[in-house]
Amino acid sequence: MQGTIDFSAGEVFFDFDYNSPPTIVREPATAASHATISATYPAVAIVSFPGVFSSVTYEYDGHWHVDDETIKDGDHDDEDYSTGTVDMTGFSLASLTLGMRYFPELPSWALQNGWHNSIRMAYADISLPSLAGACVPDPDGDNTNDCLFLPDEQGARRDIASLLVIAGEHDWVDDNTDAPVIVGLEDELRDVFDDGNENNNRSFSTARGNDQILIIATEP
């Protein structure tokens, strides 16, 4: 089925009664999807809704086989197949969900001024989004599940699951001197970030230059 909502009236306003608060759902990012946030409003909270279903079109196949890939593929009679429209102009909403992606998609200004080149995100191997496991604050035998750590900080923290490194003032020249040669600053990590923050090991530094580190998540 396919429905079309008409928002042709110009400005679009959604009016809600917050005496019946929405249900907020936050979905974390995965290896295949962005993080999302959505709010579902019950019917009693919807004061006005700007879009109206003008019609819903449908296509029906009453003789569907397991191996079929398209509706009405010629292996049955026409009486088992139909299409049409349903007038939905008078329908009422049981609920309304509004949502948006908010991470890791970057806004356009972050790409236009090169700001994205000054930030690195790091996470423990076991905390890879597709694994979503808990890292080990104290090193294990083969270092497989170790958390990230900050040896230069007081207490040498070893409980960090993920962090951001924000570069300070550095060389922003794309001179392609590091291998592999890549157009852009991806192969210039040694020029952009301080010593200890330019490689892919688990150790990061807060005391060897002017990088700033923001801890995102830790393990108890």
Backbone hydrogen bonds, N-H to C=O, Kabsch-Sander energy under -0.5 kcal/mol:
donor,donor_aa,acceptor,acceptor_aa,energy
2,Q,57,T,-2.4
4,T,55,S,-1.4
6,D,52,V,-1.6
7,F,5,I,-0.6
10,G,7,F,-0.9
11,E,9,A,-0.5
13,F,11,E,-0.5
15,D,13,F,-0.5
15,D,48,S,-1.7
17,D,45,A,-2.7
18,Y,16,F,-0.7
20,S,17,D,-1.6
23,T,40,T,-2.2
24,I,22,P,-0.6
25,V,38,S,-2.5
27,E,25,V,-0.5
27,E,36,T,-2.7
30,T,33,S,-1.9
33,S,30,T,-0.5
35,A,103,F,-4.2
36,T,27,E,-1.9
37,I,100,M,-2.2
38,S,25,V,-2.3
39,A,98,L,-2.8
40,T,23,T,-2.0
41,Y,39,A,-0.6
41,Y,96,L,-3.3
43,A,94,A,-1.4
45,A,42,P,-1.6
46,I,42,P,-0.6
46,I,43,A,-1.2
47,V,15,D,-2.0
47,V,45,A,-1.0
48,S,15,D,-1.6
52,V,6,D,-0.8
54,S,4,T,-1.4
54,S,52,V,-0.6
55,S,4,T,-0.6
56,V,86,V,-1.7
57,T,2,Q,-2.6
58,Y,84,G,-2.3
60,Y,82,S,-3.4
62,G,80,D,-3.8
68,D,65,H,-1.2
80,D,77,D,-1.5
81,Y,78,D,-2.2
82,S,60,Y,-2.1
84,G,58,Y,-1.6
86,V,56,V,-2.2
91,F,88,M,-1.8
96,L,41,Y,-2.1
98,L,39,A,-2.4
98,L,96,L,-0.5
100,M,37,I,-2.1
102,Y,35,A,-1.8
103,F,35,A,-0.9
110,A,107,P,-0.9
111,L,107,P,-0.8
111,L,108,S,-0.8
112,Q,108,S,-2.3
113,N,109,W,-1.8
114,G,111,L,-0.7
116,H,110,A,-1.9
117,N,114,G,-1.6
118,S,115,W,-1.7
119,I,116,H,-1.0
120,R,165,V,-2.2
122,A,163,L,-2.6
124,A,161,A,-2.5
127,S,124,A,-1.5
128,L,125,D,-1.5
131,L,128,L,-2.5
132,A,128,L,-3.4
133,G,126,I,-2.7
136,V,145,N,-3.4
146,D,143,N,-0.6
147,C,136,V,-1.9
148,L,160,I,-3.0
149,F,202,R,-2.5
150,L,157,R,-2.5
152,D,204,F,-0.5
153,E,150,L,-1.3
156,A,153,E,-2.6
157,R,150,L,-0.5
160,I,148,L,-1.6
161,A,159,D,-0.6
161,A,217,A,-2.2
162,S,217,A,-1.7
163,L,122,A,-2.4
164,L,214,L,-2.8
165,V,120,R,-2.8
166,I,164,L,-0.5
166,I,212,Q,-3.5
167,A,118,S,-3.1
167,A,165,V,-0.6
171,D,191,D,-1.2
172,W,170,H,-0.6
175,D,173,V,-1.4
182,I,180,P,-0.5
187,D,184,G,-0.5
188,E,185,L,-2.1
191,D,188,E,-1.1
192,V,188,E,-1.9
193,F,189,L,-2.5
197,N,194,D,-2.2
204,F,149,F,-2.0
212,Q,166,I,-2.8
214,L,164,L,-2.6
215,I,213,I,-0.6
216,I,162,S,-2.1
217,A,162,S,-1.6
219,E,159,D,-2.8
